[in-house]
């Protein structure tokens, strides 16, 4: 396994809090591979939340039933 591959595995295995520390620990911003891993995780979270957001949006659009006030 090459060094970049090993680093990618290491980054993937870091807990979120440690990844944030690594990203914030470098003057001038995170290194590209750290930023890539952070974006990957955000995309994963977004994909998991998409159905929930859809349900909440649908619930907001439901009509008021039994005279309940908004």
C-alpha positions as CSV (number, residue, x, y, z in Angstrom):
1,X,0.0,0.0,0.0
2,X,1.4,3.4,-1.0
3,X,1.8,6.2,1.5
4,X,-1.2,8.2,0.2
5,X,-3.3,5.1,0.4
6,X,-2.2,4.5,4.0
7,X,-3.0,8.1,4.8
8,X,-6.4,7.8,3.2
9,X,-7.2,4.7,5.4
10,X,-5.9,6.6,8.5
11,X,-8.1,9.6,7.7
12,X,-11.2,7.3,7.1
13,X,-10.6,5.7,10.5
14,X,-10.3,8.9,12.5
15,X,-13.3,9.8,14.6
16,X,-15.0,13.0,13.4
17,X,-13.6,15.1,16.3
18,X,-10.1,14.1,15.4
19,X,-10.6,14.7,11.7
20,X,-11.7,18.3,12.6
21,X,-8.6,18.7,14.8
22,X,-6.4,17.6,11.9
23,X,-8.2,20.0,9.5
24,X,-7.9,22.9,11.9
25,X,-4.4,22.2,12.9
26,X,-2.7,23.4,9.8
27,X,-2.0,27.1,9.1
28,X,-3.5,28.0,5.8
29,X,-6.3,25.4,5.9
30,X,-6.6,21.7,5.7
31,X,-4.5,19.6,3.3
32,X,-6.4,18.5,0.2
33,X,-6.8,14.9,1.4
34,X,-8.1,16.0,4.8
35,X,-10.6,18.3,3.0
36,X,-11.6,15.4,0.7
37,X,-12.3,13.1,3.6
38,X,-14.4,15.8,5.4
39,X,-16.4,16.4,2.2
40,X,-17.0,12.6,1.8
41,X,-18.3,12.4,5.4
42,X,-20.6,15.4,4.8
43,X,-22.0,13.8,1.7
44,X,-22.6,10.6,3.6
45,X,-24.5,12.5,6.3
46,X,-26.4,14.4,3.7
47,X,-27.5,11.2,2.0
48,X,-28.6,9.7,5.3
49,X,-30.6,12.8,6.2
50,X,-32.3,13.3,2.8
51,X,-35.2,10.9,3.6
52,X,-35.7,12.6,7.0
53,X,-35.8,16.0,5.4
54,X,-38.3,14.8,2.9
55,X,-40.6,13.5,5.7
56,X,-40.4,16.7,7.6
57,X,-41.1,18.7,4.5
58,X,-44.1,16.5,3.7
59,X,-45.4,16.8,7.3
60,X,-45.2,20.6,7.1
61,X,-47.4,20.5,3.9
62,X,-50.1,18.4,5.5
63,X,-53.4,20.0,6.1
64,X,-54.6,20.9,9.6
65,X,-56.9,18.2,10.9
66,X,-59.7,18.3,13.6
67,X,-59.5,22.1,13.9
68,X,-56.0,22.1,15.3
69,X,-54.4,25.5,15.2
70,X,-51.2,26.3,13.6
